[in-house]
Amino acid sequence: MDIIAKDHEYIAATYDRFPLRIVRGKGALVYDEQGNEYIDLGSGIAVNSFGVSDDEWVDAVTEQLKTCQHTSNLFYSDPCVLLAEKLCEISGMKKVFFSNSGAEANECAIKAARKYAAAKYGAERYNIITLKNSFHGRTITTLAATGQETFHTDYRPLTPGFIYVEVGDLNEVVEQAKTGRVAAVMFELIQGEGGVLPLPQEFVSGISQVAAEYGLLMIVDEVQTGCGRTGEYFAYKNYGITPDIVTLAKGLGGGLPIGATLLGEKVQDVFTPGSHGSTFGGNPVVCAGALNILSRINKNLLDKVKEKSDYIMKELRGAPGILGVTGMGLMIGIETSKPAAEVIRRCREMGVIVIKAKNKVRLLPPLNIPDDLLKKAVAVIKAACAE
């Protein structure tokens, strides 16, 4: 029985996998079992920040593996503490809670917001405003936070206390804030799973003003947009706002599972011993890898991310078969005249891996993808769309 047949036999059928078995890779290139080469513009859904088997990252992870692969959170661990320090220095946040995924990071953010609001205003102030078309995770609570009905259907009853508002409807945000029953507003600055849609600047600025006026916490979900993906360390820096809570995952670990909830001044002391926890959160091996990733995200890299983004946008906008291009940095959505699945299949046949976001083709290449590979991949995308 080959590996694909064994997958169907033994793995829960939660993924509609591409008919491609990746056996190895290096940088922005991956290979199947026949040795066919593919330019990877998905990077594990924005996880492999510096591509596959990056030498520096591998060395950092391997060195920590030789020292200590795990110690419980009953003890101090250098990589965990140093990573938290680095994240606070970059973001301006005050403290960090580490977990294992974006959903867990968002769960922590929700808990922090509710605990803070209950202590400050009373138990009735627990609602959290989220946006329609958002995506915040697949646990029962983060599904409830997700503003897409299609994710709710099979899992009711969901955790109560979430209010969904249309993107751009600032009046509704105000009306809900006036009730005195809202703890926080939670949003992605680019709705990734919703179709790679950046929020309008006016709306984001408005949310920030409403949050300040009514004492709401502002939670920014940077699970997909964080760690340089948009051409800044964090997407909120593109919008000129200061969140109270920021969540990270995906690209932070460079390929190992990690979630991080960054707590601002208001909520820095909301958690006390025993009030939250994670067995594997802050794992030293994962944190060593994340430290390596953060140490290499600098102005030079971020400027190059913006340059690569400008190149992609310029090449694709108005090209035959392309109806529109959205996104920011190296998080790009392409609306095509033919079905996205058809374009994705054709790109794969021509040696380029792209993925999907709703009805769009989605690009999430490694932040350091070489220019020659990027140009070759963009040419393939244009050809696939024009056929």
Secondary structure, 3 states (H helix, E strand, C coil): CCHHHHHHHHCCCCCCCCCCCEEEEEECEEEECCCCEEEECCHHHHCCCCCECCHHHHHHHHHHHHHCCCCCCCCCCHHHHHHHHHHHHHHCCCEEEEECCHHHHHHHHHHHHHHHHHHHHCCCCCEEEEEECCCCCCCHHHHHHCECHHHCCCCCCCCCCEEEECCCCHHHHHHHHHCCCEEEEEECCEECCCCCEECCHHHHHHHHHHHHHHCCEEEEECCCCCCCCCCCCCCHHHHCCCCCEEEECHHHCCCCCCEEEEECHHHCCCCCCCCCCCCCCCCHHHHHHHHHHHHCCCHHHHHHHHHHHHHHHHHHCCCCCEEEEEEECCEEEEEECCCHHHHHHHHHHCCEECEEECCEEEECCCCCCCHHHHHHHHHHHHHHHHC
